[in-house]
Amino acid sequence: DIDFFRFPEIDPKVPMAEEAPTDGYFASARTPRGHQTEEFLRYLATAEAQETYLEGSSGTALPTHPDARDSGTALVKKGRELVESAAEVTQFFNRDSSDELAPTADTALIRYLSEPDRVGSILTTWQRDAEKIWGK
């Protein structure tokens, strides 16, 4: 069986955070059907739509709409408790990235941690590296 546990506190001055994979929906700003697109995205944010999505998720996903019912399994309850009690929630970049693109983010993050005052040039380099990959 599987279980969750919070990563042990290292520095009590640093707020507890959890990484929680998040599924999102995007639409082009240039669509000729802007009104329909906005209506569809609004629908996807409803409790009804999220419950439909959860039915196909093997009962392991958490809804983002507060009124959406989840599967109620022990795994989901524990996951919800961890996420809701966290001071911060982050996303796994490499989960939704390609194997080629993920290292460019790692490099940018490592550079930022050692040179936070150079964020502009770091982002410019990261964008350039990403565009090389997207252009393939």
N, C-alpha and C positions, 0 to 999 in steps of 0.2 A: 504494500500500500504506500501511498505518498502522503507527506505532511509538509507544512510550512513552519518556519521559525524565523524570528527576527534576528538579523545579524547582530552580534554582540556589540554593545556600546563601547567605543574606544575613547571618545572624548565627550564628556557630558555637556560641553558647551556647543557641540554640533547637533542640531536638531535631527531626530530620527527620520530617515527617508526610506521609501520602498520603491523598487522598480516594478512597474506594472505594465505589461504590454497593452497597448491601446489600439483599437481599430477605429479608424476615422474615415470619413467620406469627403471627397473633394470634387469640385466641378470647375470647369473652365469659366473664367470671367467673360470670355468672348462668345459664349453660346448664343445662338439666335433664339433660344427658348429660355430666356432668363427667368421669366415668371414661373414656368413649369419646373425648372430646375430648382428654384428656391422652394417651391411647394414640396417637391420631392425630398429635398434635404430636411425641411421642417418635419415631414412625416417620419423620416428615419430617426429623428430625435425623440419621437413619442415613445411612451411606455409600450404601446401595442406593437410597434415595429421592433423594438428591442427584445420583447418577449418572443416574437417570431424568430428573430436572429438567434436567441439563446436556445431555442428548441433544436436548432441544427448544430449547436456547439458542443455536443456530448455532455452538457451539464457542467462545464468547467469555467464558463465565462461569467463575468460580473457585468450587469447593466450599468450604464452611466445615468440613466433617468432614475430619479429617486423613487418613483412609483412603480417601476417595472419589477415584476416578480422574477426572482432567480430560481434555480433548481432546488435550493435549500439543502443541498448535500453538505456533509461535514466539511469537505474540502472547500466549497464555496463560502461557507460561513466563516471559516478560519481566514481565508483570503480576504474577505470583506473586512473582517476585524483588523487585519494588519494594514490594509490600505487606508481604511477610515481613521485609524489611530496615528498614522504617519503625519509628521509635520510637512513633509514634501513627498511628491510622487514624481518619478521620472520614467522615461521610456527607454527601452532597449533599442538603440539605433541600429545595431547589427541585425536585429530580428527582421527588420523591414528594409534592409539595405541589401545590395548585391555583395557578393564576395569580393568584387573588385573595388567597390566604393567604400566599404567599411574601413579599410586601413587608412584611407584619406582622412576620415573623421578622427581616427585614433591619433594620427600624426598631428592634426590640428589641435586636438585636445591637449596632447602632451606639450606642444609648443605654448599653448595658452597658459597652462599651469606653471610653466617656467618663465613666461614672458607676458603676463596679463596686460601690460601697457601697450603691447603690439597687436591688440585684437583686430584692428583694421587690416593690417597686412596679412595676418593669419587667415582671416576670412577670405581675403582676396586670393590668396594662394590656394586655399581649400576649394573655392569656387572654380578656379582655373583647372585644378586637378580633376574635379568632378566633371567639368565640361569635356575634358579629354576622354573620360570613360564613357560619357553619354554619347559622344560623337562616333564611337566605334560601331 
